[in-house]
Amino acid sequence: MTIVEVNCGKIKGYTENNMQIFKGIPYAEPPIGDLRFSPPQAKKHWNGVLEAIEFGPCAFQGYTALEEIIGKLQPESEDCLTLNIWTPAIDNKKRSVMFWIHGGAFIFGGSRAPTYDGSNLAESGDVVIVTINYRLGAFGYLFIPGITANVGQLDQILALKWVHDNIAKFGGDPDNITIFGESAGAYSVITLTAMPAANGLFRRIIAQSMPTIDPKVTKKPTRELMRILGIKYRDINALRKVAPKEIIKAQNKITEREALAFRPLIYSETFPVHPLTVFKEGKCKNIDLMMGTNLHEAKLFTSLDPAIRKIKDEKAIMFYLGTMGINSEKARNIIDTYIEARAGIFSNEPKELLDSIVTDLMFRVATLQILETQSKYQPNTYNYLFTWETSVYKGNLGACHALELPFIFNTLEEPGMKALVGNATNTGNLCENMMDAWLSFAHSGNPNHDGIPHWPAYDKKSRATLLFGKEFKIANALFDKERAAWDGILEI
């Protein structure tokens, strides 16, 4: 194996199936002690040769019910700021680079998850794949004005800078980087467009199942966390002395009521404006964009909740919309619109109706708003909908949140995947066609390839969407009445 010298030292990885692999490369100093809750510091130069053959620990993990399906990543550590590289060769070829940011509601997940193994994607597309860890939960998103904010996002930017500065030595092109991510990872890649420190570090974006980006800036989760721990608000030095597991215990009490309590906040010069504003102002006009959602996003969450599974009328839907600040008249109009528009397409049983509404409220409408805005400036703007349904949980998950991930990375056979995808023998060439679309986009900004029908760019007139599922087809103005029902409600 060739030894690669990067800006902070020499690295030695390993070869497997003709792929050059480097794991656990530190891109920052360990964020421990006085560096806990502080912006990441670039890794200092090391002596000798770093053996990059094992994944680094993942960030400390918050609890989520999804552990029941996908398990929990181990080991955990505050010393988690590492990245991994899969490359076909150490040469001067200047391959397209795909930089992956994992999801997990900003409280769990990590680059060591088997789902994100980059070998198959790198080999299939002759690209360089990079996956990263970043700080999660309170460690990454504690908010004390003037003291700490958004350090998890700053981790992502420092990792991106490391890649931009060093990836040519791994056969990659620093001027052709696609950042892509799912869920909180999609939230992250879109957020990076509004963070000045990330300007010029990437050329393309793929955002999979991006949650609606909340413009509200709140100190409440941080205040509550410190109250639970018996620490005076703003006393960050005292919090730096608390054991990580105690912080996670306090964090779990907060996130069980509010999933995205700890998240990027629009605050100060690091993240000054909502990303949609940046897109509206045409500041992303040189960035190719592909975004999409899954048909039944919400079912991953609602099907795991016994109370929601048993709802028998629309009162629960009205109540939920009310908690989102939507008055009863608008809520009633939304419900009636969905019942009328989806008659004969979806079941209008209360649970199914709730799933459709929550899917759009949490993911699809915000995605379409960004696509619609970007399409005014950038012709390489594309929308997809993932429709393949899993058989697990008696089929109740449908085409749920995160289900597309093993198809993108071709990791359907990795440990733990059957718990989510079930028997994946009936998927046809879905995996191949999705991989090729992602790779084509990373190469050129256009996801079209021979395995799918012609995929038109998204615009406000036709709203073309490619459906990835048991069949591949283009749908124009898909579920458009439902989309329009949110006008004036989900706008910033």
HUGIDA-V43318 format. One record per run of one state. SS is the DSSP state (H for helix, E for strand, - for the rest). FROM is the first residue (numbers start at 1). TO is the last residue. If there is no record, write none. Layout:
ss,from,to
SS,FROM,TO
SS,FROM,TO
//
This chain:
ss,from,to
-,1,2
E,3,6
-,7,8
E,9,12
-,13,13
E,14,16
-,17,18
E,19,26
-,27,27
E,28,28
-,29,32
H,33,35
-,36,41
E,42,42
-,43,48
E,49,51
-,52,52
E,53,53
-,54,57
E,58,58
-,59,66
H,67,70
-,71,75
E,76,76
-,77,81
E,82,87
-,88,94
E,95,101
-,102,113
H,114,116
-,117,118
H,119,125
-,126,127
E,128,132
-,133,136
H,137,141
-,142,143
E,144,144
-,145,147
E,148,148
-,149,150
H,151,170
-,171,171
E,172,182
-,183,183
H,184,194
-,195,195
H,196,198
-,199,203
E,204,208
-,209,219
H,220,228
-,229,235
H,236,239
-,240,243
H,244,255
-,256,266
E,267,267
-,268,270
E,271,271
-,272,274
H,275,280
-,281,287
E,288,294
-,295,298
H,299,302
-,303,305
H,306,309
-,310,314
H,315,323
-,324,327
H,328,341
-,342,349
H,350,374
-,375,380
E,381,386
-,387,392
H,393,395
-,396,404
H,405,409
-,410,417
H,418,421
-,422,423
H,424,426
-,427,429
H,430,444
-,445,463
E,464,468
-,469,471
E,472,476
-,477,479
H,480,485
-,486,492
//
